[in-house]
Every structure is written in C-alpha cells, then in structure tokens.
Amino acid sequence: MAQLICFLSSDLASYITGTMIDVSGGKFATQMPWLAHREP
C-alpha cells in the first residue's frame, strides 16, 4: 500500500486521472473471476 501511495504522489503518476487501482496483490487479475473467491 505504501508503494502505491508513493507512486501516486510522484510525478510519474501525473497522467492518471479517475481510476480504481486494485491493491489485492493480483488476486483478482484473472480471466476467471470466480476463481479469485475460492478457498486455497
């Protein structure tokens, strides 16, 4: 979370406007979203 805050505070993020940023560690980055909710 701290790395995201640092990035958004930097000039590198000056082009980002109105977006939702997922900080789940990639848990929901799947083509099959139902798999993200299963127990390991």
PDB file of N, H, CA, C and O in Angstrom:
ATOM      1  N   MET A   1       0.822  -1.174   0.000  1.00  0.00           N
ATOM      2  CA  MET A   1       0.000   0.000   0.000  1.00  0.00           C
ATOM      3  C   MET A   1       0.877   1.254   0.000  1.00  0.00           C
ATOM      4  O   MET A   1       0.568   2.228  -0.687  1.00  0.00           O
ATOM      5  N   ALA A   2       1.947   1.233   0.751  1.00  0.00           N
ATOM      6  H   ALA A   2       2.198   0.442   1.309  1.00  0.00           H
ATOM      7  CA  ALA A   2       2.833   2.398   0.827  1.00  0.00           C
ATOM      8  C   ALA A   2       3.481   2.687  -0.521  1.00  0.00           C
ATOM      9  O   ALA A   2       3.664   3.849  -0.883  1.00  0.00           O
ATOM     10  N   GLN A   3       3.832   1.636  -1.271  1.00  0.00           N
ATOM     11  H   GLN A   3       3.684   0.692  -0.978  1.00  0.00           H
ATOM     12  CA  GLN A   3       4.438   1.845  -2.589  1.00  0.00           C
ATOM     13  C   GLN A   3       3.454   2.508  -3.547  1.00  0.00           C
ATOM     14  O   GLN A   3       3.838   3.356  -4.351  1.00  0.00           O
ATOM     15  N   LEU A   4       2.185   2.120  -3.458  1.00  0.00           N
ATOM     16  H   LEU A   4       1.872   1.430  -2.805  1.00  0.00           H
ATOM     17  CA  LEU A   4       1.163   2.743  -4.299  1.00  0.00           C
ATOM     18  C   LEU A   4       1.008   4.218  -3.955  1.00  0.00           C
ATOM     19  O   LEU A   4       0.908   5.057  -4.851  1.00  0.00           O
ATOM     20  N   ILE A   5       0.987   4.536  -2.686  1.00  0.00           N
ATOM     21  H   ILE A   5       1.067   3.855  -1.958  1.00  0.00           H
ATOM     22  CA  ILE A   5       0.856   5.930  -2.256  1.00  0.00           C
ATOM     23  C   ILE A   5       2.048   6.752  -2.731  1.00  0.00           C
ATOM     24  O   ILE A   5       1.883   7.880  -3.197  1.00  0.00           O
ATOM     25  N   CYS A   6       3.245   6.190  -2.614  1.00  0.00           N
ATOM     26  H   CYS A   6       3.379   5.274  -2.235  1.00  0.00           H
ATOM     27  CA  CYS A   6       4.443   6.895  -3.092  1.00  0.00           C
ATOM     28  C   CYS A   6       4.374   7.118  -4.597  1.00  0.00           C
ATOM     29  O   CYS A   6       4.705   8.200  -5.081  1.00  0.00           O
ATOM     30  N   PHE A   7       3.948   6.103  -5.336  1.00  0.00           N
ATOM     31  H   PHE A   7       3.679   5.223  -4.943  1.00  0.00           H
ATOM     32  CA  PHE A   7       3.838   6.249  -6.782  1.00  0.00           C
ATOM     33  C   PHE A   7       2.822   7.322  -7.151  1.00  0.00           C
ATOM     34  O   PHE A   7       3.104   8.181  -7.986  1.00  0.00           O
ATOM     35  N   LEU A   8       1.648   7.280  -6.537  1.00  0.00           N
ATOM     36  H   LEU A   8       1.419   6.582  -5.859  1.00  0.00           H
ATOM     37  CA  LEU A   8       0.608   8.252  -6.861  1.00  0.00           C
ATOM     38  C   LEU A   8       1.000   9.668  -6.458  1.00  0.00           C
ATOM     39  O   LEU A   8       0.493  10.637  -7.023  1.00  0.00           O
ATOM     40  N   SER A   9       1.881   9.791  -5.505  1.00  0.00           N
ATOM     41  H   SER A   9       2.293   9.003  -5.046  1.00  0.00           H
ATOM     42  CA  SER A   9       2.362  11.099  -5.065  1.00  0.00           C
ATOM     43  C   SER A   9       3.480  11.637  -5.948  1.00  0.00           C
ATOM     44  O   SER A   9       3.846  12.808  -5.848  1.00  0.00           O
ATOM     45  N   SER A  10       4.017  10.788  -6.809  1.00  0.00           N
ATOM     46  H   SER A  10       3.719   9.837  -6.890  1.00  0.00           H
ATOM     47  CA  SER A  10       5.157  11.193  -7.627  1.00  0.00           C
ATOM     48  C   SER A  10       4.710  11.789  -8.961  1.00  0.00           C
ATOM     49  O   SER A  10       3.539  11.709  -9.335  1.00  0.00           O
ATOM     50  N   ASP A  11       5.653  12.380  -9.657  1.00  0.00           N
ATOM     51  H   ASP A  11       6.604  12.445  -9.353  1.00  0.00           H
ATOM     52  CA  ASP A  11       5.386  12.928 -10.986  1.00  0.00           C
ATOM     53  C   ASP A  11       5.106  11.831 -12.011  1.00  0.00           C
ATOM     54  O   ASP A  11       4.505  12.098 -13.052  1.00  0.00           O
ATOM     55  N   LEU A  12       5.530  10.613 -11.729  1.00  0.00           N
ATOM     56  H   LEU A  12       6.018  10.396 -10.884  1.00  0.00           H
ATOM     57  CA  LEU A  12       5.296   9.504 -12.656  1.00  0.00           C
ATOM     58  C   LEU A  12       3.806   9.213 -12.840  1.00  0.00           C
ATOM     59  O   LEU A  12       3.405   8.666 -13.868  1.00  0.00           O
ATOM     60  N   ALA A  13       2.996   9.569 -11.866  1.00  0.00           N
ATOM     61  H   ALA A  13       3.321  10.013 -11.031  1.00  0.00           H
ATOM     62  CA  ALA A  13       1.564   9.299 -11.926  1.00  0.00           C
ATOM     63  C   ALA A  13       0.770  10.522 -12.377  1.00  0.00           C
ATOM     64  O   ALA A  13      -0.446  10.565 -12.190  1.00  0.00           O
ATOM     65  N   SER A  14       1.421  11.496 -12.954  1.00  0.00           N
ATOM     66  H   SER A  14       2.409  11.462 -13.106  1.00  0.00           H
ATOM     67  CA  SER A  14       0.729  12.726 -13.332  1.00  0.00           C
ATOM     68  C   SER A  14      -0.318  12.508 -14.423  1.00  0.00           C
ATOM     69  O   SER A  14      -1.218  13.334 -14.579  1.00  0.00           O
ATOM     70  N   TYR A  15      -0.220  11.420 -15.177  1.00  0.00           N
ATOM     71  H   TYR A  15       0.511  10.750 -15.051  1.00  0.00           H
ATOM     72  CA  TYR A  15      -1.177  11.149 -16.251  1.00  0.00           C
ATOM     73  C   TYR A  15      -2.401  10.374 -15.768  1.00  0.00           C
ATOM     74  O   TYR A  15      -3.356  10.220 -16.529  1.00  0.00           O
ATOM     75  N   ILE A  16      -2.404   9.888 -14.542  1.00  0.00           N
ATOM     76  H   ILE A  16      -1.629  10.014 -13.923  1.00  0.00           H
ATOM     77  CA  ILE A  16      -3.511   9.084 -14.032  1.00  0.00           C
ATOM     78  C   ILE A  16      -4.625   9.990 -13.525  1.00  0.00           C
ATOM     79  O   ILE A  16      -4.400  10.863 -12.686  1.00  0.00           O
ATOM     80  N   THR A  17      -5.832   9.771 -14.048  1.00  0.00           N
ATOM     81  H   THR A  17      -6.014   9.062 -14.730  1.00  0.00           H
ATOM     82  CA  THR A  17      -6.995  10.523 -13.582  1.00  0.00           C
ATOM     83  C   THR A  17      -8.192   9.586 -13.469  1.00  0.00           C
ATOM     84  O   THR A  17      -8.446   8.794 -14.377  1.00  0.00           O
ATOM     85  N   GLY A  18      -8.913   9.666 -12.390  1.00  0.00           N
ATOM     86  H   GLY A  18      -8.707  10.309 -11.652  1.00  0.00           H
ATOM     87  CA  GLY A  18     -10.166   8.947 -12.212  1.00  0.00           C
ATOM     88  C   GLY A  18     -10.120   7.462 -12.490  1.00  0.00           C
ATOM     89  O   GLY A  18     -10.822   6.984 -13.381  1.00  0.00           O
ATOM     90  N   THR A  19      -9.332   6.736 -11.768  1.00  0.00           N
ATOM     91  H   THR A  19      -8.762   7.125 -11.044  1.00  0.00           H
ATOM     92  CA  THR A  19      -9.264   5.285 -11.970  1.00  0.00           C
ATOM     93  C   THR A  19      -9.301   4.570 -10.623  1.00  0.00           C
ATOM     94  O   THR A  19      -8.954   5.141  -9.589  1.00  0.00           O
ATOM     95  N   MET A  20      -9.721   3.327 -10.657  1.00  0.00           N
ATOM     96  H   MET A  20     -10.003   2.863 -11.497  1.00  0.00           H
ATOM     97  CA  MET A  20      -9.683   2.490  -9.460  1.00  0.00           C
ATOM     98  C   MET A  20      -8.453   1.606  -9.572  1.00  0.00           C
ATOM     99  O   MET A  20      -8.226   0.979 -10.606  1.00  0.00           O
ATOM    100  N   ILE A  21      -7.669   1.555  -8.523  1.00  0.00           N
ATOM    101  H   ILE A  21      -7.854   2.065  -7.682  1.00  0.00           H
ATOM    102  CA  ILE A  21      -6.443   0.762  -8.536  1.00  0.00           C
ATOM    103  C   ILE A  21      -6.593  -0.381  -7.539  1.00  0.00           C
ATOM    104  O   ILE A  21      -6.820  -0.161  -6.350  1.00  0.00           O
ATOM    105  N   ASP A  22      -6.464  -1.593  -8.041  1.00  0.00           N
ATOM    106  H   ASP A  22      -6.280  -1.772  -9.007  1.00  0.00           H
ATOM    107  CA  ASP A  22      -6.604  -2.790  -7.220  1.00  0.00           C
ATOM    108  C   ASP A  22      -5.296  -3.060  -6.476  1.00  0.00           C
ATOM    109  O   ASP A  22      -4.238  -3.153  -7.097  1.00  0.00           O
ATOM    110  N   VAL A  23      -5.363  -3.185  -5.162  1.00  0.00           N
ATOM    111  H   VAL A  23      -6.223  -3.109  -4.657  1.00  0.00           H
ATOM    112  CA  VAL A  23      -4.173  -3.473  -4.364  1.00  0.00           C
ATOM    113  C   VAL A  23      -4.296  -4.842  -3.681  1.00  0.00           C
ATOM    114  O   VAL A  23      -3.888  -5.024  -2.534  1.00  0.00           O
ATOM    115  N   SER A  24      -4.870  -5.792  -4.420  1.00  0.00           N
ATOM    116  H   SER A  24      -5.202  -5.645  -5.351  1.00  0.00           H
ATOM    117  CA  SER A  24      -5.085  -7.134  -3.866  1.00  0.00           C
ATOM    118  C   SER A  24      -3.880  -8.049  -4.061  1.00  0.00           C
ATOM    119  O   SER A  24      -3.942  -9.227  -3.711  1.00  0.00           O
ATOM    120  N   GLY A  25      -2.794  -7.530  -4.608  1.00  0.00           N
ATOM    121  H   GLY A  25      -2.743  -6.573  -4.891  1.00  0.00           H
ATOM    122  CA  GLY A  25      -1.635  -8.372  -4.861  1.00  0.00           C
ATOM    123  C   GLY A  25      -1.836  -9.285  -6.058  1.00  0.00           C
ATOM    124  O   GLY A  25      -1.143 -10.292  -6.203  1.00  0.00           O
ATOM    125  N   GLY A  26      -2.782  -8.934  -6.913  1.00  0.00           N
ATOM    126  H   GLY A  26      -3.345  -8.115  -6.796  1.00  0.00           H
ATOM    127  CA  GLY A  26      -3.043  -9.722  -8.115  1.00  0.00           C
ATOM    128  C   GLY A  26      -4.111 -10.780  -7.943  1.00  0.00           C
ATOM    129  O   GLY A  26      -4.367 -11.544  -8.873  1.00  0.00           O
ATOM    130  N   LYS A  27      -4.743 -10.848  -6.780  1.00  0.00           N
ATOM    131  H   LYS A  27      -4.534 -10.227  -6.025  1.00  0.00           H
ATOM    132  CA  LYS A  27      -5.740 -11.883  -6.524  1.00  0.00           C
ATOM    133  C   LYS A  27      -6.879 -11.844  -7.544  1.00  0.00           C
ATOM    134  O   LYS A  27      -7.405 -12.890  -7.924  1.00  0.00           O
ATOM    135  N   PHE A  28      -7.259 -10.658  -7.984  1.00  0.00           N
ATOM    136  H   PHE A  28      -6.832  -9.808  -7.675  1.00  0.00           H
ATOM    137  CA  PHE A  28      -8.385 -10.540  -8.899  1.00  0.00           C
ATOM    138  C   PHE A  28      -7.951 -10.374 -10.354  1.00  0.00           C
ATOM    139  O   PHE A  28      -8.792 -10.116 -11.216  1.00  0.00           O
ATOM    140  N   ALA A  29      -6.664 -10.515 -10.645  1.00  0.00           N
ATOM    141  H   ALA A  29      -5.981 -10.725  -9.945  1.00  0.00           H
ATOM    142  CA  ALA A  29      -6.155 -10.410 -12.009  1.00  0.00           C
ATOM    143  C   ALA A  29      -6.268 -11.777 -12.674  1.00  0.00           C
ATOM    144  O   ALA A  29      -5.280 -12.500 -12.797  1.00  0.00           O
ATOM    145  N   THR A  30      -7.457 -12.117 -13.093  1.00  0.00           N
ATOM    146  H   THR A  30      -8.260 -11.530 -12.993  1.00  0.00           H
ATOM    147  CA  THR A  30      -7.719 -13.420 -13.683  1.00  0.00           C
ATOM    148  C   THR A  30      -8.790 -13.298 -14.756  1.00  0.00           C
ATOM    149  O   THR A  30      -9.632 -12.402 -14.698  1.00  0.00           O
ATOM    150  N   GLN A  31      -8.760 -14.176 -15.713  1.00  0.00           N
ATOM    151  H   GLN A  31      -8.076 -14.904 -15.760  1.00  0.00           H
ATOM    152  CA  GLN A  31      -9.805 -14.225 -16.733  1.00  0.00           C
ATOM    153  C   GLN A  31     -11.023 -14.988 -16.213  1.00  0.00           C
ATOM    154  O   GLN A  31     -12.076 -15.001 -16.851  1.00  0.00           O
ATOM    155  N   MET A  32     -10.869 -15.625 -15.042  1.00  0.00           N
ATOM    156  H   MET A  32     -10.013 -15.614 -14.524  1.00  0.00           H
ATOM    157  CA  MET A  32     -11.963 -16.379 -14.423  1.00  0.00           C
ATOM    158  C   MET A  32     -12.170 -15.836 -13.007  1.00  0.00           C
ATOM    159  O   MET A  32     -11.652 -16.413 -12.052  1.00  0.00           O
ATOM    160  N   PRO A  33     -12.915 -14.742 -12.854  1.00  0.00           N
ATOM    161  CA  PRO A  33     -13.024 -14.077 -11.556  1.00  0.00           C
ATOM    162  C   PRO A  33     -13.590 -14.956 -10.439  1.00  0.00           C
ATOM    163  O   PRO A  33     -13.310 -14.714  -9.265  1.00  0.00           O
ATOM    164  N   TRP A  34     -14.372 -15.961 -10.786  1.00  0.00           N
ATOM    165  H   TRP A  34     -14.599 -16.158 -11.740  1.00  0.00           H
ATOM    166  CA  TRP A  34     -14.913 -16.831  -9.744  1.00  0.00           C
ATOM    167  C   TRP A  34     -13.811 -17.607  -9.029  1.00  0.00           C
ATOM    168  O   TRP A  34     -14.001 -18.033  -7.890  1.00  0.00           O
ATOM    169  N   LEU A  35     -12.664 -17.798  -9.679  1.00  0.00           N
ATOM    170  H   LEU A  35     -12.510 -17.452 -10.605  1.00  0.00           H
ATOM    171  CA  LEU A  35     -11.551 -18.495  -9.037  1.00  0.00           C
ATOM    172  C   LEU A  35     -10.893 -17.658  -7.939  1.00  0.00           C
ATOM    173  O   LEU A  35     -10.270 -18.208  -7.031  1.00  0.00           O
ATOM    174  N   ALA A  36     -11.027 -16.338  -8.017  1.00  0.00           N
ATOM    175  H   ALA A  36     -11.533 -15.891  -8.754  1.00  0.00           H
ATOM    176  CA  ALA A  36     -10.411 -15.465  -7.023  1.00  0.00           C
ATOM    177  C   ALA A  36     -11.091 -15.571  -5.666  1.00  0.00           C
ATOM    178  O   ALA A  36     -10.517 -15.181  -4.649  1.00  0.00           O
ATOM    179  N   HIS A  37     -12.306 -16.094  -5.647  1.00  0.00           N
ATOM    180  H   HIS A  37     -12.772 -16.411  -6.473  1.00  0.00           H
ATOM    181  CA  HIS A  37     -13.061 -16.155  -4.396  1.00  0.00           C
ATOM    182  C   HIS A  37     -13.051 -17.543  -3.754  1.00  0.00           C
ATOM    183  O   HIS A  37     -13.647 -17.750  -2.697  1.00  0.00           O
ATOM    184  N   ARG A  38     -12.371 -18.486  -4.399  1.00  0.00           N
ATOM    185  H   ARG A  38     -11.887 -18.317  -5.257  1.00  0.00           H
ATOM    186  CA  ARG A  38     -12.294 -19.836  -3.827  1.00  0.00           C
ATOM    187  C   ARG A  38     -11.271 -19.889  -2.710  1.00  0.00           C
ATOM    188  O   ARG A  38     -10.301 -19.132  -2.703  1.00  0.00           O
ATOM    189  N   GLU A  39     -11.493 -20.772  -1.787  1.00  0.00           N
ATOM    190  H   GLU A  39     -12.282 -21.387  -1.793  1.00  0.00           H
ATOM    191  CA  GLU A  39     -10.516 -21.015  -0.717  1.00  0.00           C
ATOM    192  C   GLU A  39      -9.338 -21.782  -1.292  1.00  0.00           C
ATOM    193  O   GLU A  39      -9.535 -22.669  -2.122  1.00  0.00           O
ATOM    194  N   PRO A  40      -8.120 -21.467  -0.874  1.00  0.00           N
ATOM    195  CA  PRO A  40      -6.940 -22.196  -1.403  1.00  0.00           C
ATOM    196  C   PRO A  40      -6.904 -23.631  -0.968  1.00  0.00           C
ATOM    197  O   PRO A  40      -5.982 -24.363  -1.329  1.00  0.00           O
TER     198      PRO A  40
END
